[in-house]
Amino acid sequence: MITIDGVAYSQAELSDTTKQQLGNVRLVDQELAQLHAKSQLAQAARAAFALGVKQNLPKRAPASSGA
């Protein structure tokens, strides 16, 4: 059984073209999941790198308001 938008279909009901298209949709879903995971990893790495840079900046006195 395959469910599309809440409607269940048996494999036998589907044409070969439809089965191929569903396979392509699955491949795209898998690629999107991989890209999302890579994006999250890159964001975490960037945050860690930025924190390291910030911690290694020279210490400075806060700017005065000049009022």
C-alpha positions in Angstrom: 0.0 0.0 0.0 1.1 3.5 -0.8 -0.6 6.5 0.8 -0.6 9.8 -1.0 -2.3 12.8 0.6 -4.2 10.5 2.9 -5.5 8.2 0.2 -4.2 4.6 0.1 -3.4 2.9 -3.2 -2.2 -0.7 -3.9 0.9 -1.1 -5.9 -1.1 -2.9 -8.6 -3.3 0.2 -9.1 -0.3 2.3 -10.1 1.1 2.6 -13.6 4.8 2.0 -14.2 5.3 5.7 -14.8 3.6 6.6 -11.5 5.8 4.0 -9.7 8.9 5.6 -11.3 7.8 9.1 -10.3 7.2 7.9 -6.7 10.7 6.5 -6.7 12.0 9.8 -7.8 10.1 11.6 -5.1 11.7 9.3 -2.5 15.2 10.0 -3.9 14.6 13.7 -3.7 13.3 13.3 -0.1 16.5 11.4 0.8 18.7 14.1 -0.8 16.8 16.8 1.1 17.3 15.0 4.4 21.0 14.6 3.7 21.3 18.3 2.8 19.5 19.3 5.9 21.8 17.2 8.0 24.9 18.8 6.3 23.5 22.2 6.8 22.9 21.6 10.5 26.5 20.3 10.8 27.9 23.3 9.0 25.9 25.7 11.2 27.2 24.0 14.4 30.8 24.1 13.1 30.4 27.8 12.2 29.0 28.6 15.7 31.9 26.8 17.3 34.5 28.5 15.1 32.9 31.9 15.8 33.0 31.3 19.6 36.6 30.3 19.4 37.4 33.5 17.4 35.4 35.6 19.9 37.3 34.1 22.9 40.6 34.8 21.3 39.9 38.5 20.6 41.9 41.0 22.7 40.1 42.2 25.7 38.9 45.8 25.5 37.1 48.2 27.8 33.5 48.8 27.0 32.9 51.9 24.9 31.6 54.9 26.9 28.3 56.5 26.0 30.0 59.9 25.4 27.0 61.7 26.9 
